[in-house]
């Protein structure tokens, strides 16, 4: 019996992505196709900027800066995180939920429930 890489139920079935036996390879059929992958570098840059802002808040506290200034920076970090979250949610709706709608009602229901739960968490 030969080893196969995909989720085929046939033990001797060849991989359906020729040349790709690594599920982490974007060409592999089991590779996750997350909505944000097309903009991954941009999202990573945004999160690094936010990390820098958080470190800056830590320095402000270490330097005993005025409390209102610290609160202003905390507000800026919160806004940046909310903006990133909304951008990711929008990408999820336009990519993952749309693809689920094409796949069928059961998968769509799952994706809509996930999106609703994420929105509920974001609005708390």
mmCIF file of the C-alpha atoms, coordinates in Angstrom:
data_MODEL
# 
_entry.id   MODEL 
# 
loop_
_atom_site.group_PDB 
_atom_site.id 
_atom_site.type_symbol 
_atom_site.label_atom_id 
_atom_site.label_alt_id 
_atom_site.label_comp_id 
_atom_site.label_asym_id 
_atom_site.label_entity_id 
_atom_site.label_seq_id 
_atom_site.pdbx_PDB_ins_code 
_atom_site.Cartn_x 
_atom_site.Cartn_y 
_atom_site.Cartn_z 
_atom_site.occupancy 
_atom_site.B_iso_or_equiv 
_atom_site.pdbx_formal_charge 
_atom_site.auth_seq_id 
_atom_site.auth_comp_id 
_atom_site.auth_asym_id 
_atom_site.auth_atom_id 
_atom_site.pdbx_PDB_model_num 
ATOM 1   C CA . UNK A 1 1   ? 0.000   0.000  0.000  1.00 0.00 ? 1   UNK A CA 1 
ATOM 2   C CA . UNK A 1 2   ? 1.513   3.352  -1.010 1.00 0.00 ? 2   UNK A CA 1 
ATOM 3   C CA . UNK A 1 3   ? 1.341   6.383  1.200  1.00 0.00 ? 3   UNK A CA 1 
ATOM 4   C CA . UNK A 1 4   ? -0.780  9.290  0.007  1.00 0.00 ? 4   UNK A CA 1 
ATOM 5   C CA . UNK A 1 5   ? -0.841  12.852 1.178  1.00 0.00 ? 5   UNK A CA 1 
ATOM 6   C CA . UNK A 1 6   ? -4.388  14.016 0.791  1.00 0.00 ? 6   UNK A CA 1 
ATOM 7   C CA . UNK A 1 7   ? -7.611  13.163 2.443  1.00 0.00 ? 7   UNK A CA 1 
ATOM 8   C CA . UNK A 1 8   ? -8.576  10.643 -0.217 1.00 0.00 ? 8   UNK A CA 1 
ATOM 9   C CA . UNK A 1 9   ? -10.337 7.635  1.225  1.00 0.00 ? 9   UNK A CA 1 
ATOM 10  C CA . UNK A 1 10  ? -8.557  5.372  -1.241 1.00 0.00 ? 10  UNK A CA 1 
ATOM 11  C CA . UNK A 1 11  ? -5.314  4.109  0.322  1.00 0.00 ? 11  UNK A CA 1 
ATOM 12  C CA . UNK A 1 12  ? -3.465  3.792  -3.013 1.00 0.00 ? 12  UNK A CA 1 
ATOM 13  C CA . UNK A 1 13  ? -4.810  6.992  -4.561 1.00 0.00 ? 13  UNK A CA 1 
ATOM 14  C CA . UNK A 1 14  ? -2.140  9.351  -5.823 1.00 0.00 ? 14  UNK A CA 1 
ATOM 15  C CA . UNK A 1 15  ? -2.016  12.821 -4.431 1.00 0.00 ? 15  UNK A CA 1 
ATOM 16  C CA . UNK A 1 16  ? -4.448  15.069 -6.250 1.00 0.00 ? 16  UNK A CA 1 
ATOM 17  C CA . UNK A 1 17  ? -1.833  17.846 -6.326 1.00 0.00 ? 17  UNK A CA 1 
ATOM 18  C CA . UNK A 1 18  ? 1.019   16.357 -8.345 1.00 0.00 ? 18  UNK A CA 1 
ATOM 19  C CA . UNK A 1 19  ? 4.421   17.144 -6.912 1.00 0.00 ? 19  UNK A CA 1 
ATOM 20  C CA . UNK A 1 20  ? 2.995   18.320 -3.608 1.00 0.00 ? 20  UNK A CA 1 
ATOM 21  C CA . UNK A 1 21  ? 3.079   15.906 -0.687 1.00 0.00 ? 21  UNK A CA 1 
ATOM 22  C CA . UNK A 1 22  ? 3.309   18.642 1.918  1.00 0.00 ? 22  UNK A CA 1 
ATOM 23  C CA . UNK A 1 23  ? -0.042  19.843 3.314  1.00 0.00 ? 23  UNK A CA 1 
ATOM 24  C CA . UNK A 1 24  ? 1.665   23.184 4.115  1.00 0.00 ? 24  UNK A CA 1 
ATOM 25  C CA . UNK A 1 25  ? 2.393   23.733 0.418  1.00 0.00 ? 25  UNK A CA 1 
ATOM 26  C CA . UNK A 1 26  ? -0.165  26.215 -1.006 1.00 0.00 ? 26  UNK A CA 1 
ATOM 27  C CA . UNK A 1 27  ? -0.551  23.923 -4.046 1.00 0.00 ? 27  UNK A CA 1 
ATOM 28  C CA . UNK A 1 28  ? -1.675  21.031 -1.850 1.00 0.00 ? 28  UNK A CA 1 
ATOM 29  C CA . UNK A 1 29  ? -5.460  20.496 -1.769 1.00 0.00 ? 29  UNK A CA 1 
ATOM 30  C CA . UNK A 1 30  ? -5.502  20.255 2.048  1.00 0.00 ? 30  UNK A CA 1 
ATOM 31  C CA . UNK A 1 31  ? -3.647  23.556 2.485  1.00 0.00 ? 31  UNK A CA 1 
ATOM 32  C CA . UNK A 1 32  ? -5.868  26.042 4.318  1.00 0.00 ? 32  UNK A CA 1 
ATOM 33  C CA . UNK A 1 33  ? -7.038  28.837 2.069  1.00 0.00 ? 33  UNK A CA 1 
ATOM 34  C CA . UNK A 1 34  ? -7.533  31.628 4.566  1.00 0.00 ? 34  UNK A CA 1 
ATOM 35  C CA . UNK A 1 35  ? -8.922  34.907 3.329  1.00 0.00 ? 35  UNK A CA 1 
ATOM 36  C CA . UNK A 1 36  ? -6.017  36.948 4.654  1.00 0.00 ? 36  UNK A CA 1 
ATOM 37  C CA . UNK A 1 37  ? -3.255  35.051 2.827  1.00 0.00 ? 37  UNK A CA 1 
ATOM 38  C CA . UNK A 1 38  ? -3.350  37.385 -0.182 1.00 0.00 ? 38  UNK A CA 1 
ATOM 39  C CA . UNK A 1 39  ? -2.573  40.315 2.141  1.00 0.00 ? 39  UNK A CA 1 
ATOM 40  C CA . UNK A 1 40  ? -0.460  38.406 4.680  1.00 0.00 ? 40  UNK A CA 1 
ATOM 41  C CA . UNK A 1 41  ? 2.555   40.746 4.459  1.00 0.00 ? 41  UNK A CA 1 
ATOM 42  C CA . UNK A 1 42  ? 0.382   43.807 4.923  1.00 0.00 ? 42  UNK A CA 1 
ATOM 43  C CA . UNK A 1 43  ? -1.377  42.300 7.959  1.00 0.00 ? 43  UNK A CA 1 
ATOM 44  C CA . UNK A 1 44  ? 1.962   41.234 9.445  1.00 0.00 ? 44  UNK A CA 1 
ATOM 45  C CA . UNK A 1 45  ? 3.276   44.787 9.032  1.00 0.00 ? 45  UNK A CA 1 
ATOM 46  C CA . UNK A 1 46  ? 0.181   46.195 10.722 1.00 0.00 ? 46  UNK A CA 1 
ATOM 47  C CA . UNK A 1 47  ? 0.495   43.850 13.688 1.00 0.00 ? 47  UNK A CA 1 
ATOM 48  C CA . UNK A 1 48  ? 4.198   44.708 14.056 1.00 0.00 ? 48  UNK A CA 1 
ATOM 49  C CA . UNK A 1 49  ? 3.270   48.402 14.196 1.00 0.00 ? 49  UNK A CA 1 
ATOM 50  C CA . UNK A 1 50  ? 0.697   47.624 16.883 1.00 0.00 ? 50  UNK A CA 1 
ATOM 51  C CA . UNK A 1 51  ? 3.297   45.622 18.828 1.00 0.00 ? 51  UNK A CA 1 
ATOM 52  C CA . UNK A 1 52  ? 5.568   48.669 18.671 1.00 0.00 ? 52  UNK A CA 1 
ATOM 53  C CA . UNK A 1 53  ? 2.777   50.855 20.012 1.00 0.00 ? 53  UNK A CA 1 
ATOM 54  C CA . UNK A 1 54  ? 2.247   48.449 22.927 1.00 0.00 ? 54  UNK A CA 1 
ATOM 55  C CA . UNK A 1 55  ? 5.978   48.445 23.727 1.00 0.00 ? 55  UNK A CA 1 
ATOM 56  C CA . UNK A 1 56  ? 5.829   52.247 23.616 1.00 0.00 ? 56  UNK A CA 1 
ATOM 57  C CA . UNK A 1 57  ? 3.084   52.213 26.229 1.00 0.00 ? 57  UNK A CA 1 
ATOM 58  C CA . UNK A 1 58  ? 5.289   50.044 28.429 1.00 0.00 ? 58  UNK A CA 1 
ATOM 59  C CA . UNK A 1 59  ? 8.124   52.563 28.066 1.00 0.00 ? 59  UNK A CA 1 
ATOM 60  C CA . UNK A 1 60  ? 5.743   55.406 28.894 1.00 0.00 ? 60  UNK A CA 1 
ATOM 61  C CA . UNK A 1 61  ? 4.787   53.656 32.123 1.00 0.00 ? 61  UNK A CA 1 
ATOM 62  C CA . UNK A 1 62  ? 8.440   52.929 32.953 1.00 0.00 ? 62  UNK A CA 1 
ATOM 63  C CA . UNK A 1 63  ? 9.211   56.605 32.368 1.00 0.00 ? 63  UNK A CA 1 
ATOM 64  C CA . UNK A 1 64  ? 6.216   57.610 34.529 1.00 0.00 ? 64  UNK A CA 1 
ATOM 65  C CA . UNK A 1 65  ? 4.607   59.674 31.777 1.00 0.00 ? 65  UNK A CA 1 
ATOM 66  C CA . UNK A 1 66  ? 1.361   61.562 32.341 1.00 0.00 ? 66  UNK A CA 1 
ATOM 67  C CA . UNK A 1 67  ? -1.589  59.172 32.706 1.00 0.00 ? 67  UNK A CA 1 
ATOM 68  C CA . UNK A 1 68  ? -3.736  60.876 30.050 1.00 0.00 ? 68  UNK A CA 1 
ATOM 69  C CA . UNK A 1 69  ? -0.915  60.446 27.517 1.00 0.00 ? 69  UNK A CA 1 
ATOM 70  C CA . UNK A 1 70  ? -0.710  56.733 28.350 1.00 0.00 ? 70  UNK A CA 1 
ATOM 71  C CA . UNK A 1 71  ? -4.489  56.407 28.036 1.00 0.00 ? 71  UNK A CA 1 
ATOM 72  C CA . UNK A 1 72  ? -4.356  58.163 24.655 1.00 0.00 ? 72  UNK A CA 1 
ATOM 73  C CA . UNK A 1 73  ? -1.832  55.615 23.408 1.00 0.00 ? 73  UNK A CA 1 
ATOM 74  C CA . UNK A 1 74  ? -3.926  52.730 24.777 1.00 0.00 ? 74  UNK A CA 1 
ATOM 75  C CA . UNK A 1 75  ? -6.899  54.137 22.873 1.00 0.00 ? 75  UNK A CA 1 
ATOM 76  C CA . UNK A 1 76  ? -4.798  54.273 19.694 1.00 0.00 ? 76  UNK A CA 1 
ATOM 77  C CA . UNK A 1 77  ? -3.791  50.607 20.115 1.00 0.00 ? 77  UNK A CA 1 
ATOM 78  C CA . UNK A 1 78  ? -7.411  49.600 20.679 1.00 0.00 ? 78  UNK A CA 1 
ATOM 79  C CA . UNK A 1 79  ? -8.444  51.457 17.519 1.00 0.00 ? 79  UNK A CA 1 
ATOM 80  C CA . UNK A 1 80  ? -5.656  49.845 15.496 1.00 0.00 ? 80  UNK A CA 1 
ATOM 81  C CA . UNK A 1 81  ? -6.641  46.354 16.701 1.00 0.00 ? 81  UNK A CA 1 
ATOM 82  C CA . UNK A 1 82  ? -10.328 46.985 15.967 1.00 0.00 ? 82  UNK A CA 1 
ATOM 83  C CA . UNK A 1 83  ? -9.475  48.229 12.498 1.00 0.00 ? 83  UNK A CA 1 
ATOM 84  C CA . UNK A 1 84  ? -7.367  45.149 11.798 1.00 0.00 ? 84  UNK A CA 1 
ATOM 85  C CA . UNK A 1 85  ? -10.114 42.886 13.146 1.00 0.00 ? 85  UNK A CA 1 
ATOM 86  C CA . UNK A 1 86  ? -12.736 44.532 10.925 1.00 0.00 ? 86  UNK A CA 1 
ATOM 87  C CA . UNK A 1 87  ? -10.480 44.191 7.884  1.00 0.00 ? 87  UNK A CA 1 
ATOM 88  C CA . UNK A 1 88  ? -9.985  40.489 8.619  1.00 0.00 ? 88  UNK A CA 1 
ATOM 89  C CA . UNK A 1 89  ? -13.704 40.004 9.206  1.00 0.00 ? 89  UNK A CA 1 
ATOM 90  C CA . UNK A 1 90  ? -14.499 41.671 5.886  1.00 0.00 ? 90  UNK A CA 1 
ATOM 91  C CA . UNK A 1 91  ? -11.996 39.406 4.104  1.00 0.00 ? 91  UNK A CA 1 
ATOM 92  C CA . UNK A 1 92  ? -13.496 36.372 5.849  1.00 0.00 ? 92  UNK A CA 1 
ATOM 93  C CA . UNK A 1 93  ? -17.009 37.287 4.729  1.00 0.00 ? 93  UNK A CA 1 
ATOM 94  C CA . UNK A 1 94  ? -15.975 37.959 1.136  1.00 0.00 ? 94  UNK A CA 1 
ATOM 95  C CA . UNK A 1 95  ? -13.784 34.879 0.823  1.00 0.00 ? 95  UNK A CA 1 
ATOM 96  C CA . UNK A 1 96  ? -14.552 32.097 3.297  1.00 0.00 ? 96  UNK A CA 1 
ATOM 97  C CA . UNK A 1 97  ? -18.293 32.678 3.636  1.00 0.00 ? 97  UNK A CA 1 
ATOM 98  C CA . UNK A 1 98  ? -18.764 33.167 -0.109 1.00 0.00 ? 98  UNK A CA 1 
ATOM 99  C CA . UNK A 1 99  ? -16.845 29.945 -0.789 1.00 0.00 ? 99  UNK A CA 1 
ATOM 100 C CA . UNK A 1 100 ? -18.950 28.135 1.805  1.00 0.00 ? 100 UNK A CA 1 
ATOM 101 C CA . UNK A 1 101 ? -22.119 29.371 0.083  1.00 0.00 ? 101 UNK A CA 1 
ATOM 102 C CA . UNK A 1 102 ? -20.875 27.834 -3.146 1.00 0.00 ? 102 UNK A CA 1 
ATOM 103 C CA . UNK A 1 103 ? -20.074 24.560 -1.336 1.00 0.00 ? 103 UNK A CA 1 
ATOM 104 C CA . UNK A 1 104 ? -23.550 24.108 0.082  1.00 0.00 ? 104 UNK A CA 1 
ATOM 105 C CA . UNK A 1 105 ? -25.976 25.026 2.809  1.00 0.00 ? 105 UNK A CA 1 
ATOM 106 C CA . UNK A 1 106 ? -24.379 22.952 5.583  1.00 0.00 ? 106 UNK A CA 1 
ATOM 107 C CA . UNK A 1 107 ? -20.938 24.515 5.139  1.00 0.00 ? 107 UNK A CA 1 
ATOM 108 C CA . UNK A 1 108 ? -22.501 27.959 4.787  1.00 0.00 ? 108 UNK A CA 1 
ATOM 109 C CA . UNK A 1 109 ? -24.345 27.525 8.087  1.00 0.00 ? 109 UNK A CA 1 
ATOM 110 C CA . UNK A 1 110 ? -21.056 26.679 9.824  1.00 0.00 ? 110 UNK A CA 1 
ATOM 111 C CA . UNK A 1 111 ? -19.256 29.724 8.382  1.00 0.00 ? 111 UNK A CA 1 
ATOM 112 C CA . UNK A 1 112 ? -22.149 32.052 9.203  1.00 0.00 ? 112 UNK A CA 1 
ATOM 113 C CA . UNK A 1 113 ? -22.207 30.790 12.798 1.00 0.00 ? 113 UNK A CA 1 
ATOM 114 C CA . UNK A 1 114 ? -18.440 31.381 13.040 1.00 0.00 ? 114 UNK A CA 1 
ATOM 115 C CA . UNK A 1 115 ? -18.816 34.892 11.639 1.00 0.00 ? 115 UNK A CA 1 
ATOM 116 C CA . UNK A 1 116 ? -21.691 35.697 14.006 1.00 0.00 ? 116 UNK A CA 1 
ATOM 117 C CA . UNK A 1 117 ? -19.670 34.480 16.997 1.00 0.00 ? 117 UNK A CA 1 
ATOM 118 C CA . UNK A 1 118 ? -16.664 36.551 15.884 1.00 0.00 ? 118 UNK A CA 1 
ATOM 119 C CA . UNK A 1 119 ? -18.843 39.653 15.505 1.00 0.00 ? 119 UNK A CA 1 
ATOM 120 C CA . UNK A 1 120 ? -20.293 39.066 18.968 1.00 0.00 ? 120 UNK A CA 1 
ATOM 121 C CA . UNK A 1 121 ? -16.768 38.864 20.441 1.00 0.00 ? 121 UNK A CA 1 
ATOM 122 C CA . UNK A 1 122 ? -15.703 42.015 18.616 1.00 0.00 ? 122 UNK A CA 1 
ATOM 123 C CA . UNK A 1 123 ? -18.672 44.037 19.837 1.00 0.00 ? 123 UNK A CA 1 
ATOM 124 C CA . UNK A 1 124 ? -18.281 43.232 23.535 1.00 0.00 ? 124 UNK A CA 1 
# 
